């Protein structure tokens, strides 16, 4: 169960990074 928690930690920031990337590029037309 600890392994799953670690994986979610990586997916959490990853999704936030993608969101920021689109926001910075303004690809959310």
KERO-769044 format. One record per residue: z negated, y, x negated of N, C-alpha, C in turn; residue in one letter. Coordinates in pm, 1 decimal. Layout:
BEGIN
+----------+----------+----------+----------+----------+----------+----------+----------+----------+---+
:     n_pz :     n_py :     n_px :    ca_pz :    ca_py :    ca_px :     c_pz :     c_py :     c_px : r :
+----------+----------+----------+----------+----------+----------+----------+----------+----------+---+
:        Z :        Y :        X :        Z :        Y :        X :        Z :        Y :        X : A :
...
+----------+----------+----------+----------+----------+----------+----------+----------+----------+---+
//
This chain:
BEGIN
+----------+----------+----------+----------+----------+----------+----------+----------+----------+---+
:     n_pz :     n_py :     n_px :    ca_pz :    ca_py :    ca_px :     c_pz :     c_py :     c_px : r :
+----------+----------+----------+----------+----------+----------+----------+----------+----------+---+
:      0.0 :   -118.7 :    -87.5 :      0.0 :      0.0 :      0.0 :      0.0 :    124.0 :    -91.4 : X :
:    -54.2 :    113.6 :   -208.5 :    -56.6 :    230.6 :   -299.6 :     84.9 :    263.3 :   -347.0 : X :
:    163.3 :    158.8 :   -361.3 :    301.7 :    180.0 :   -408.4 :    380.1 :    262.5 :   -305.4 : X :
:    353.4 :    234.9 :   -180.5 :    425.9 :    306.3 :    -73.8 :    387.3 :    454.3 :    -74.1 : X :
:    259.3 :    477.9 :    -98.2 :    209.9 :    617.2 :   -100.5 :    278.4 :    696.0 :   -212.0 : X :
:    295.9 :    630.8 :   -324.8 :    359.5 :    699.2 :   -440.5 :    505.9 :    729.9 :   -407.2 : X :
:    569.8 :    640.3 :   -337.3 :    713.0 :    659.3 :   -305.0 :    725.6 :    778.0 :   -208.7 : X :
:    632.9 :    788.2 :   -116.0 :    640.0 :    898.9 :    -18.7 :    618.7 :   1032.1 :    -90.9 : X :
:    538.5 :   1028.4 :   -193.9 :    512.0 :   1152.6 :   -269.3 :    642.2 :   1205.6 :   -329.5 : X :
:    727.9 :   1113.7 :   -369.1 :    855.1 :   1155.1 :   -432.6 :    954.9 :   1201.6 :   -325.7 : X :
:    948.3 :   1135.4 :   -210.5 :   1043.7 :   1170.8 :   -103.1 :   1001.1 :   1303.4 :    -39.8 : X :
:    873.2 :   1331.6 :    -43.4 :    824.3 :   1456.7 :     17.5 :    886.1 :   1578.1 :    -50.8 : X :
:    864.5 :   1592.7 :   -181.6 :    920.2 :   1707.2 :   -256.1 :   1072.3 :   1703.2 :   -258.8 : X :
:   1127.1 :   1583.8 :   -253.6 :   1273.9 :   1570.7 :   -258.7 :   1335.8 :   1636.7 :   -135.5 : X :
:   1275.2 :   1610.1 :    -21.0 :   1329.7 :   1669.0 :    103.0 :   1309.6 :   1820.1 :    101.8 : X :
:   1196.5 :   1863.0 :     49.9 :   1168.4 :   2007.8 :     43.7 :   1266.8 :   2074.4 :    -52.2 : X :
:   1299.5 :   2005.7 :   -159.0 :   1393.3 :   2062.5 :   -257.7 :   1530.7 :   2078.6 :   -193.6 : X :
:   1570.9 :   1978.3 :   -119.4 :   1703.1 :   1984.2 :    -53.4 :   1704.8 :   2098.9 :     46.8 : X :
:   1595.0 :   2114.4 :    118.3 :   1587.0 :   2222.1 :    218.2 :   1599.0 :   2357.6 :    148.8 : X :
:   1530.2 :   2371.7 :     38.0 :   1534.7 :   2498.1 :    -37.3 :   1673.6 :   2518.9 :    -96.6 : X :
:   1735.0 :   2413.7 :   -138.8 :   1870.3 :   2423.3 :   -198.3 :   1969.0 :   2478.5 :    -95.1 : X :
:   1960.1 :   2425.5 :     25.5 :   2051.8 :   2471.3 :    133.1 :   2018.0 :   2616.1 :    169.9 : X :
:   1889.6 :   2645.5 :    170.9 :   1847.2 :   2781.6 :    206.6 :   1895.2 :   2880.4 :    101.5 : X :
:   1884.9 :   2840.4 :    -23.7 :   1927.2 :   2929.4 :   -133.0 :   2078.3 :   2949.2 :   -129.9 : X :
:   2148.1 :   2843.4 :   -101.5 :   2294.9 :   2851.5 :    -98.1 :   2344.4 :   2903.7 :     36.7 : X :
:   2254.6 :   2901.3 :    135.6 :   2293.2 :   2951.0 :    268.1 :   2397.0 :   2859.9 :    330.2 : X :
:   2384.2 :   2730.5 :    307.5 :   2481.8 :   2635.7 :    364.0 :   2441.1 :   2599.5 :    507.6 : X :
:   2349.1 :   2676.2 :    560.8 :   2301.0 :   2647.5 :    697.5 :   2370.0 :   2740.4 :    796.8 : X :
:   2501.5 :   2748.9 :    787.4 :   2575.4 :   2841.6 :    876.3 :   2576.4 :   2781.6 :   1015.3 : X :
+----------+----------+----------+----------+----------+----------+----------+----------+----------+---+
//
